Amino acid sequence: MPSQPPDHPHEFHAGVWDYEANRPVVDGKIEDPITGEVIPVTEGTSFYAGPPNVDITIMNLHADASGTFRFQRAFPFERLLAHIMRVIDREGITLHALNATSYSITVVLADDLKEKGGYDKIALEMVNGIWDSPA
């Protein structure tokens, strides 16, 4: 499986995981979760970006800004968390809750965000603005 070079100095290559087996793909193979046998990935297999990518979930409790955004980014979680908190601080967003671990960041907002460009714009800035951040 070909990989792309990173677009940012802090972005890393994280590889892919086999969706059905929930195992990382290495050299086109996975370890069968039942037998432990190393087998080739089959044609038509679905993949996703698993660890060490960071799973980011952004929710908003405000009645006028519903929905959940979920993204995965191949950056160190400390840099992602710092970027997300800079956006919250810069925009004056009301934060309801935050949980962060090495591979997951969950942000719960309580702000209508209308004066800040809307929920979609803010959520996308939190997860995509990292590429515009300094190295």
MARPA-355700 format. One record per residue (C-alpha): x, y, z; residue in three letters. Coordinates in nm, 3 decimals. Example, Ala and Ser with C-alpha at 12.3 -4.5 7.8 and 13.67 -1.06 7.14 Angstrom:
2
X,Y,Z,vopa
1.230,-0.450,0.780,ALA
1.367,-0.106,0.714,SER
end
This chain:
135
X,Y,Z,vopa
0.000,0.000,0.000,MET
0.162,0.324,-0.113,PRO
0.198,0.607,0.130,SER
0.215,0.980,0.078,GLN
0.491,1.195,0.221,PRO
0.377,1.415,0.510,PRO
0.250,1.766,0.434,ASP
0.373,1.908,0.765,HIS
0.698,1.855,0.959,PRO
0.509,1.710,1.259,HIS
0.281,1.482,1.057,GLU
0.386,1.116,1.057,PHE
0.312,0.806,0.852,HIS
0.072,0.592,1.051,ALA
-0.016,0.308,0.819,GLY
-0.359,0.150,0.784,VAL
-0.569,-0.104,0.968,TRP
-0.789,-0.381,0.829,ASP
-1.147,-0.284,0.911,TYR
-1.287,-0.635,0.950,GLU
-0.995,-0.788,1.143,ALA
-0.925,-0.467,1.340,ASN
-0.552,-0.529,1.293,ARG
-0.271,-0.322,1.139,PRO
-0.169,-0.406,0.783,VAL
0.205,-0.466,0.747,VAL
0.360,-0.560,0.412,ASP
0.012,-0.635,0.276,GLY
-0.060,-0.885,0.555,LYS
-0.249,-0.904,0.883,ILE
-0.246,-1.137,1.179,GLU
-0.573,-1.332,1.180,ASP
-0.744,-1.237,1.509,PRO
-0.881,-1.589,1.560,ILE
-0.597,-1.819,1.448,THR
-0.298,-1.588,1.492,GLY
-0.182,-1.687,1.143,GLU
-0.024,-1.414,0.929,VAL
-0.234,-1.393,0.613,ILE
-0.244,-1.166,0.308,PRO
-0.505,-0.893,0.296,VAL
-0.786,-0.996,0.064,THR
-0.908,-0.801,-0.237,GLU
-1.183,-0.554,-0.150,GLY
-1.080,-0.517,0.215,THR
-1.179,-0.189,0.380,SER
-0.914,0.006,0.566,PHE
-0.903,0.282,0.821,TYR
-0.635,0.486,0.991,ALA
-0.580,0.344,1.339,GLY
-0.319,0.413,1.604,PRO
-0.086,0.589,1.616,PRO
-0.328,0.828,1.441,ASN
-0.525,1.037,1.689,VAL
-0.903,0.996,1.678,ASP
-1.070,1.335,1.724,ILE
-1.438,1.367,1.814,THR
-1.601,1.711,1.835,ILE
-1.955,1.750,1.967,MET
-2.168,2.051,2.052,ASN
-2.438,2.052,2.317,LEU
-2.588,2.384,2.206,HIS
-2.940,2.340,2.063,ALA
-2.858,2.549,1.753,ASP
-2.538,2.363,1.664,ALA
-2.600,1.991,1.668,SER
-2.394,1.714,1.518,GLY
-2.078,1.520,1.578,THR
-1.756,1.549,1.379,PHE
-1.505,1.266,1.380,ARG
-1.161,1.277,1.223,PHE
-0.825,1.103,1.249,GLN
-0.498,1.287,1.217,ARG
-0.140,1.161,1.197,ALA
0.010,1.416,1.435,PHE
0.135,1.382,1.792,PRO
-0.166,1.424,2.019,PHE
0.009,1.700,2.218,GLU
0.034,1.917,1.905,ARG
-0.326,1.846,1.805,LEU
-0.454,1.924,2.154,LEU
-0.252,2.246,2.170,ALA
-0.389,2.353,1.830,HIS
-0.749,2.274,1.929,ILE
-0.711,2.470,2.253,MET
-0.562,2.767,2.061,ARG
-0.874,2.771,1.838,VAL
-1.102,2.756,2.146,ILE
-0.910,3.038,2.314,ASP
-0.877,3.257,2.004,ARG
-1.248,3.228,1.917,GLU
-1.371,3.256,2.278,GLY
-1.562,2.927,2.252,ILE
-1.745,2.784,2.552,THR
-1.592,2.446,2.629,LEU
-1.815,2.201,2.816,HIS
-1.573,1.906,2.846,ALA
-1.245,1.775,2.713,LEU
-1.085,1.432,2.731,ASN
-0.746,1.355,2.579,ALA
-0.533,1.041,2.572,THR
-0.244,0.938,2.350,SER
-0.475,0.826,2.067,TYR
-0.801,1.010,2.128,SER
-0.924,1.365,2.181,ILE
-1.290,1.432,2.259,THR
-1.407,1.793,2.263,VAL
-1.756,1.885,2.384,VAL
-1.859,2.242,2.314,LEU
-2.157,2.439,2.448,ALA
-2.164,2.737,2.212,ASP
-2.393,2.829,1.922,ASP
-2.085,2.946,1.724,LEU
-2.298,3.162,1.492,LYS
-2.085,3.471,1.546,GLU
-1.771,3.261,1.494,LYS
-1.864,3.130,1.149,GLY
-2.070,2.828,1.255,GLY
-2.008,2.485,1.400,TYR
-1.881,2.329,1.074,ASP
-1.620,2.602,1.023,LYS
-1.492,2.580,1.380,ILE
-1.476,2.197,1.383,ALA
-1.286,2.195,1.055,LEU
-1.047,2.460,1.184,GLU
-0.981,2.248,1.492,MET
-0.881,1.942,1.288,VAL
-0.751,2.087,0.960,ASN
-0.590,2.409,1.080,GLY
-0.301,2.204,1.218,ILE
-0.145,2.203,0.868,TRP
-0.129,2.583,0.881,ASP
0.033,2.587,1.224,SER
0.404,2.660,1.256,PRO
0.650,2.372,1.249,ALA
end
